[in-house]
């Protein structure tokens, strides 16, 4: 499981994308799941990171899902029209 950091804003996004991409490449199995439960402080950059992670997973032939998406980030995804791309794990 890929684990997001507690803080994910514009400043942290590039390093987080690199970290998650590296983890995705070493993650075994056909499905990648990102755990968003640690997120406490975030902005729309968190959505960009998750979407980038999804693209990377799909390029590697893996499905992608997000577990424990905070309600505020779920609402933000709805505003941006990308909520359906961040399928909850197990859905």
C-alpha positions as CSV (number, residue, x, y, z in Angstrom):
1,X,0.0,0.0,0.0
2,X,1.2,3.5,-0.9
3,X,0.9,5.9,2.1
4,X,0.5,9.6,1.6
5,X,2.2,12.1,4.0
6,X,0.4,14.1,6.7
7,X,1.1,17.3,4.7
8,X,0.7,17.5,0.9
9,X,0.6,21.0,-0.5
10,X,2.1,22.6,-3.6
11,X,5.6,22.6,-1.9
12,X,5.6,18.9,-1.1
13,X,3.9,17.7,-4.3
14,X,7.0,17.1,-6.6
15,X,8.9,15.0,-3.9
16,X,5.7,13.1,-3.1
17,X,5.1,12.3,-6.8
18,X,8.7,10.9,-7.1
19,X,8.4,8.9,-3.9
20,X,5.0,7.4,-4.9
21,X,6.2,6.6,-8.5
22,X,9.2,4.8,-7.1
23,X,7.0,2.9,-4.6
24,X,4.6,1.9,-7.4
25,X,7.4,0.5,-9.5
26,X,8.5,-1.8,-6.7
27,X,4.9,-2.6,-5.5
28,X,4.0,-6.2,-6.4
29,X,0.6,-7.2,-7.6
30,X,-1.9,-6.0,-10.1
31,X,-3.5,-3.3,-7.9
32,X,-2.1,-0.1,-6.4
33,X,-3.8,1.4,-3.4
34,X,-3.0,4.8,-1.9
35,X,-3.8,5.3,1.7
36,X,-4.9,8.9,2.2
37,X,-5.7,8.6,6.0
38,X,-2.5,10.3,7.1
39,X,-3.5,13.5,5.2
40,X,-4.1,16.4,7.6
41,X,-3.0,19.5,5.7
42,X,-3.5,19.5,2.0
43,X,-4.6,21.6,-1.0
44,X,-5.6,20.8,-4.5
45,X,-2.0,19.6,-5.1
46,X,-3.0,16.4,-3.3
47,X,-5.5,15.7,-6.1
48,X,-2.8,16.3,-8.7
49,X,-0.5,13.9,-6.9
50,X,-3.2,11.2,-6.7
51,X,-4.0,11.6,-10.4
52,X,-0.4,11.4,-11.3
53,X,0.0,8.3,-9.3
54,X,-3.1,6.8,-11.0
55,X,-1.5,7.6,-14.4
56,X,1.7,5.9,-13.4
57,X,-0.2,2.8,-12.0
58,X,-2.2,2.5,-15.2
59,X,1.0,2.8,-17.3
60,X,2.4,-0.1,-15.3
61,X,-0.7,-2.2,-16.0
62,X,-2.1,-1.8,-12.5
63,X,-5.5,-0.7,-11.3
64,X,-5.5,2.2,-8.9
65,X,-7.7,3.0,-5.9
66,X,-7.6,5.4,-2.9
67,X,-8.4,4.3,0.6
68,X,-9.5,6.6,3.4
69,X,-9.9,9.7,1.3
70,X,-10.7,12.6,3.7
71,X,-14.2,14.1,3.3
72,X,-12.8,17.5,2.4
73,X,-10.5,16.1,-0.3
74,X,-13.4,14.0,-1.6
75,X,-15.5,17.2,-1.9
76,X,-12.6,18.9,-3.7
77,X,-12.4,16.0,-6.1
78,X,-16.1,16.4,-6.8
79,X,-15.7,20.2,-7.5
80,X,-12.9,19.4,-9.9
81,X,-14.9,16.6,-11.6
82,X,-12.3,13.9,-10.8
83,X,-14.0,12.0,-8.0
84,X,-14.7,9.0,-10.2
85,X,-11.0,8.7,-11.0
86,X,-10.2,8.2,-7.4
87,X,-12.2,5.1,-6.8
88,X,-12.3,4.0,-3.1
89,X,-10.5,0.8,-2.4
90,X,-12.9,-2.1,-2.5
91,X,-15.5,-0.3,-4.6
